[in-house]
Amino acid sequence: MRLRRVKLLSAYNPHNKIRLVHGGLEYFELLEELIDKAKQCIHLQTYVIDPDETGMRIINALKLAAQRGVKVLVLCDGYATKLPDDLVQELRASGISFRYFEPLFSSEKFYFGRRLHHKVFVADEFHSLVGGLNIANRYNDINGKKGWYDLAIYTQGQTSALLHEVCNRLWNRAEIKRILPLIQRKIIFRNSPSESLIPVRIRRNDWIRGRNQITQSYAEFISKSEKSILLISSYFIPGRIFRMRLAAASRRGVNIRIVLAGISDVKMAKLAERYLYDWLLRHNIAIYEYQPTVLHAKAAVFDSYNITIGSYNLNNLSALASIELNLDIQDRQFASDFEKEMDDLIKNHCRLITRDEYEGIGLFTRIRYWLAYIFLRTVLFLFTNNLKQEKGEEG
């Protein structure tokens, strides 16, 4: 029975309408609209909610939903989100069920355990948003300033019902619970029979539960790619096994491009990324740095067919120590449109890193890159080594 439950929550299902949502105003206006229209139940599970203008706008919308009788459950990471106590009390007084996702152990100076890094919103078991955006001003277009570049998927249909169940299980601190009857029924759309419905599957990483589904998706897609791979990645510090898969794809003649942050909020991570540029260029992998703002998106498209989008970063912290959630999408038209948009992003907003440019970097700068990489990899190793579930995971 448990295998059947797992399969229901992680297999492709075709009963979905989806669209790509961009970070900034587009995302937060849609999020607020979905909250305002919710009638029965809302799940919001995220890494960060800041009590700034954007955070309070969403918090106030949630309070109004609770006051009109909607069941509102908000789960935030206990490490990254620190709301004032009086605001938390205010949320609970308004009827919102709010709690922090707590680590196994924590103190003022130490934190050990999983981090709730996924970003999931579900309304009425039918509407959902999955992506990389936290709830804070830096992800929004506000006061004339563009937000960080990020992406999400808006889904109507069966996947939203499944995501509701995923959120229920995490909220209840229990993974082995019955699958609600709703997720086994087909979603009936009031739309033209000719309108396209798209296969989507939910993929999760959670070391406590022995899941590495997102890691497996990347391994599967890279290994099977025949023509092209496009990665959009913040905090790109992949392990050896991931890099070897990319190298093998490159040797097969696959065209590989990676869009990385030109401006990063974590400077040590950016220095460590740049240490890997030499390896990437030697394996004929094109590197582009996004210039306008911080790039925070986590997405990939393979052979203009398979897409994965969500919260998962290509590093060991996501692979082995955080709760992550991506959506995998199989649709040639959607993938083609996404790829064209990324082509435009590369052409108009990114800078190509060339071999000549990288070789012109001074020795002192190369040493800084190397030291940052060694430091960050050591920290990630110490934090995640005891969390590995099996030998074949990222290394």
Secondary structure as GFF3:
##gff-version 3
##sequence-region A 1 395
A	DSSP	alpha_helix	2	10	.	.	.	ID=ss1
A	DSSP	beta_strand	16	22	.	.	.	ID=ss2
A	DSSP	alpha_helix	25	37	.	.	.	ID=ss3
A	DSSP	beta_strand	41	46	.	.	.	ID=ss4
A	DSSP	alpha_helix	53	67	.	.	.	ID=ss5
A	DSSP	beta_strand	71	77	.	.	.	ID=ss6
A	DSSP	alpha_helix	85	93	.	.	.	ID=ss7
A	DSSP	beta_strand	97	101	.	.	.	ID=ss8
A	DSSP	beta_strand	105	106	.	.	.	ID=ss9
A	DSSP	beta_strand	111	112	.	.	.	ID=ss10
A	DSSP	beta_strand	115	116	.	.	.	ID=ss11
A	DSSP	beta_strand	119	123	.	.	.	ID=ss12
A	DSSP	beta_strand	127	131	.	.	.	ID=ss13
A	DSSP	three_ten_helix	137	139	.	.	.	ID=ss14
A	DSSP	beta_strand	151	157	.	.	.	ID=ss15
A	DSSP	alpha_helix	158	171	.	.	.	ID=ss16
A	DSSP	three_ten_helix	181	184	.	.	.	ID=ss17
A	DSSP	beta_strand	200	206	.	.	.	ID=ss18
A	DSSP	three_ten_helix	207	209	.	.	.	ID=ss19
A	DSSP	beta_strand	211	212	.	.	.	ID=ss20
A	DSSP	alpha_helix	213	224	.	.	.	ID=ss21
A	DSSP	beta_strand	228	232	.	.	.	ID=ss22
A	DSSP	alpha_helix	240	251	.	.	.	ID=ss23
A	DSSP	beta_strand	255	263	.	.	.	ID=ss24
A	DSSP	alpha_helix	267	275	.	.	.	ID=ss25
A	DSSP	alpha_helix	277	282	.	.	.	ID=ss26
A	DSSP	beta_strand	286	294	.	.	.	ID=ss27
A	DSSP	beta_strand	299	302	.	.	.	ID=ss28
A	DSSP	beta_strand	306	310	.	.	.	ID=ss29
A	DSSP	alpha_helix	316	320	.	.	.	ID=ss30
A	DSSP	beta_strand	322	330	.	.	.	ID=ss31
A	DSSP	alpha_helix	332	349	.	.	.	ID=ss32
A	DSSP	beta_strand	350	353	.	.	.	ID=ss33
A	DSSP	alpha_helix	355	359	.	.	.	ID=ss34
A	DSSP	alpha_helix	363	384	.	.	.	ID=ss35
A	DSSP	three_ten_helix	385	387	.	.	.	ID=ss36
###
